[in-house]
Amino acid sequence: MRDRPVILGVLALLLVILAAPFWHGALAQTHGASPAVPPAKGAHCVRPVAWMIKNHMKLLMQLRYEAVHEGIRHRQESLPGCMNCHVSRLPDGKYPSVTSKKFFCNACHDYVGVRIDCFSCHTNRPDAAYPAAEEVSGSVSVAHRVKRDGGSALERAGAAGDPP
C-alpha cells in the first residue's frame, strides 16, 4: 500500500509525457500565424476560395481520375491552369523551385505539414497552352465542360459552392 502513491505518480508522469506531442500540436495550431500565400495573377479562382482551401485535393483527384480513366481533360481546371495563375516569376526572372518557400503550393502545405509529389511528374511552370484566369471571361462553370454523365457529384457541389 505504501507504493500506491509512487505508482500513481509514475503513471501520471508517463501520461503527461505521452500526451505532450498532442498538446504541442494543438497549441501550435491555435497560436501560429496563418501562412503567407502569394497572390494569384487572376481576378478570381475557378471555384470559391473557401471551397478551394478545403477541397482542392478532392478536385485534383477527381480531375486526375477523369483524365486518366475517362480521357476527359479540362482546360481551366487543370494543374497547368493552376500553375498559370498561381506561379509567378521571381525578381531574377526564374520560377521558384518546388522546394522553395516561395513556390505557391508550399505556403499552405508547409504550414500544415503535408508533402506533395505532384511535381515529380508534372511541371511546376506556367504553360502557354492553358489560359490563366485573367484570360477567361466570366466564371468557369460546369456548363463549360463536356461530360458523358452530366458531371460528378464533386463538380455539382463545387458549382454550387458547397463541398460534396
SVG drawing of the C-alpha trace seen along z (x, -y; Angstrom):
<svg xmlns="http://www.w3.org/2000/svg" viewBox="-26 -42 44 44">
<polyline fill="none" stroke="black" stroke-width="0.4" points="0.0,0.0 2.9,-2.4 3.9,-2.1 0.5,-3.2 1.3,-7.0 4.6,-6.3 2.9,-4.1 0.2,-6.7 2.8,-9.4 4.8,-7.5 1.7,-6.7 0.6,-10.4 4.1,-11.5 4.0,-8.9 0.6,-10.1 1.9,-13.7 4.9,-12.7 2.9,-10.7 0.3,-13.5 2.9,-16.3 3.1,-16.0 -0.7,-16.3 -0.7,-19.4 2.1,-20.9 0.3,-20.3 -2.9,-21.8 -1.2,-24.9 0.8,-25.4 -2.4,-25.3 -4.2,-27.9 -1.3,-30.3 0.6,-30.1 0.3,-32.7 -1.5,-31.9 0.6,-31.0 1.6,-33.9 0.0,-32.9 1.4,-34.6 -1.2,-36.4 -2.7,-34.9 -2.5,-36.6 -6.2,-36.3 -9.1,-38.2 -10.9,-35.1 -10.4,-31.4 -12.3,-28.6 -14.1,-27.9 -14.8,-30.0 -11.6,-30.5 -13.0,-28.9 -14.1,-25.9 -10.7,-25.5 -8.9,-25.8 -10.9,-22.9 -11.5,-20.7 -8.7,-21.4 -7.2,-17.9 -10.6,-16.3 -10.9,-18.3 -7.4,-17.4 -8.1,-13.7 -11.4,-13.9 -9.8,-15.6 -7.0,-13.1 -9.5,-10.2 -11.4,-11.8 -8.2,-12.4 -6.7,-9.0 -9.8,-6.8 -12.3,-8.7 -10.0,-10.7 -11.7,-14.0 -9.4,-16.9 -10.4,-20.4 -8.5,-23.4 -9.1,-25.8 -9.4,-23.2 -6.1,-21.5 -2.7,-21.5 -1.2,-23.6 -4.2,-26.0 -3.3,-26.3 0.3,-26.9 -0.5,-29.7 -2.4,-31.6 -0.6,-30.9 3.1,-30.6 4.9,-33.9 8.5,-34.6 11.0,-35.7 12.7,-39.1 15.6,-37.4 13.2,-36.2 13.3,-32.5 10.4,-30.5 10.7,-29.2 11.6,-25.5 9.1,-23.2 11.2,-23.0 11.4,-26.8 9.4,-28.6 8.3,-31.0 6.6,-28.2 2.8,-28.8 1.8,-25.4 4.4,-25.3 2.9,-28.2 0.0,-26.2 1.4,-22.7 4.5,-23.5 2.1,-25.2 0.1,-22.0 3.0,-19.6 1.9,-18.0 4.3,-16.8 3.3,-17.0 4.7,-14.8 2.7,-16.2 5.8,-17.8 7.8,-14.7 5.9,-14.1 4.2,-17.4 5.8,-20.7 5.7,-23.5 5.9,-26.2 3.2,-28.0 2.1,-26.5 1.2,-28.8 -1.3,-26.2 -3.5,-26.7 -5.2,-30.1 -4.6,-31.9 -7.7,-33.0 -7.5,-36.6 -7.7,-35.3 -11.1,-33.6 -14.1,-35.8 -16.6,-35.2 -16.7,-32.4 -15.8,-28.9 -18.8,-26.7 -19.8,-23.1 -21.6,-24.2 -18.2,-24.8 -17.4,-21.1 -18.3,-18.2 -19.4,-15.2 -21.0,-11.9 -22.8,-11.7 -23.7,-15.3 -20.8,-15.8 -19.6,-14.3 -21.0,-15.0 -17.8,-16.9 -18.4,-19.2 -22.0,-19.8 -21.1,-20.6 -18.3,-22.8 -20.5,-24.7 -22.9,-25.3 -20.0,-26.4 -20.6,-23.7 -18.3,-20.7 -19.8,-17.3"/>
</svg>
